[in-house]
Amino acid sequence: MTNLSELMSMTGRRALVTGAAGGLGRVMSETLAEMGADLILVDLPDTNLPALAKAMAERYGVSVQSEHCNLEVSDQRDALAKRVLENRGTLDLLVNNAAFVGTSGLQGWSEPFENQTVETWRRALEVNLTSAFHLCQLFTPALRASHCGSIVNIASIYGEYGPDWSLYEGTSMANPAAYGASKAGVIQFTRWLATTLGPNVRVNAISPGGVVRGQPESFVKRYESRTPLGRMAIEDDFRGAIAYLASDMAAYVTGQVLRVDGGWGVW
């Protein structure tokens, strides 16, 4: 019988994480590094990825490569895959974590439905769904050749459930249609890909609930009252989920959506 430390080990494996400079991306990257994985950190050109990569490499004693890429641009995704595969030629894990979340100042985003624009809708779907499709496609040959290839897509509770608008009353927060629709697409793409790439590559998704990020107190209190565990998530709550799905602990798990939502969806 294989012991747990062997099942959890990612030593010798190479993992690419998009959106690696964000709160969730950084925690997942550090978790994989702690498990022994070599990393490729991917984020936008204006993020200080080299410093982050250096800090992780020094802390965990693994190889950490940084790659700037605007995932909204198809040509940049192509170039990213070429650089990654030319450098070492292998990939064992792809984590599609990057997301277009917009800002309150973005035209056609944080607005009533009638004012949400087609252009902003397209931008959100390009990053949240199309880039995940494209990266999975680009890295499939390497993942198949890995013999332990795995993909973890980051979805959302709003890819499964409609928003409760009472939570947002009196705040400037928004829940645009494009975000939920794109995350729902990620969930179905995960299932489709699991049946398509199996048995060579496992494909699963993590569906996060709301994460504490300085939201208005009124929103937080309403959200907590609607959640069985009585609080919003923190980034550390996702360490176990990525450790499980990325490693051989989940060797017989594919096509699944692991909800890390404090029980949000069980009412």
Rosetta blueprint (number, residue, H / E / L):
1 M L
2 T L
3 N L
4 L H
5 S H
6 E H
7 L H
8 M H
9 S L
10 M L
11 T L
12 G L
13 R L
14 R E
15 A E
16 L E
17 V E
18 T E
19 G L
20 A L
21 A L
22 G L
23 G H
24 L H
25 G H
26 R H
27 V H
28 M H
29 S H
30 E H
31 T H
32 L H
33 A H
34 E H
35 M L
36 G L
37 A L
38 D E
39 L E
40 I E
41 L E
42 V E
43 D E
44 L L
45 P L
46 D L
47 T L
48 N L
49 L H
50 P H
51 A H
52 L H
53 A H
54 K H
55 A H
56 M H
57 A H
58 E H
59 R H
60 Y H
61 G L
62 V L
63 S L
64 V E
65 Q E
66 S E
67 E E
68 H E
69 C L
70 N L
71 L L
72 E L
73 V L
74 S H
75 D H
76 Q H
77 R H
78 D H
79 A H
80 L H
81 A H
82 K H
83 R H
84 V H
85 L H
86 E H
87 N H
88 R L
89 G L
90 T L
91 L L
92 D L
93 L E
94 L E
95 V E
96 N E
97 N L
98 A L
99 A L
100 F L
101 V L
102 G L
103 T L
104 S L
105 G L
106 L L
107 Q L
108 G L
109 W L
110 S L
111 E L
112 P L
113 F H
114 E H
115 N H
116 Q L
117 T L
118 V H
119 E H
120 T H
121 W H
122 R H
123 R H
124 A H
125 L H
126 E H
127 V H
128 N H
129 L H
130 T H
131 S H
132 A H
133 F H
134 H H
135 L H
136 C H
137 Q H
138 L H
139 F H
140 T H
141 P H
142 A H
143 L H
144 R H
145 A H
146 S H
147 H L
148 C L
149 G E
150 S E
151 I E
152 V E
153 N E
154 I E
155 A L
156 S L
157 I H
158 Y H
159 G H
160 E L
161 Y L
162 G L
163 P L
164 D L
165 W H
166 S H
167 L H
168 Y H
169 E L
170 G L
171 T L
172 S L
173 M L
174 A L
175 N L
176 P L
177 A H
178 A H
179 Y H
180 G H
181 A H
182 S H
183 K H
184 A H
185 G H
186 V H
187 I H
188 Q H
189 F H
190 T H
191 R H
192 W H
193 L H
194 A H
195 T H
196 T H
197 L H
198 G L
199 P L
200 N L
201 V E
202 R E
203 V E
204 N E
205 A E
206 I E
207 S E
208 P E
209 G L
210 G L
211 V E
212 V L
213 R L
214 G L
215 Q L
216 P L
217 E H
218 S H
219 F H
220 V H
221 K H
222 R H
223 Y H
224 E H
225 S H
226 R L
227 T L
228 P L
229 L L
230 G L
231 R L
232 M L
233 A E
234 I L
235 E H
236 D H
237 D H
238 F H
239 R H
240 G H
241 A H
242 I H
243 A H
244 Y H
245 L H
246 A H
247 S L
248 D H
249 M H
250 A H
251 A L
252 Y L
253 V L
254 T L
255 G L
256 Q L
257 V E
258 L E
259 R E
260 V E
261 D L
262 G L
263 G L
264 W H
265 G H
266 V H
267 W L
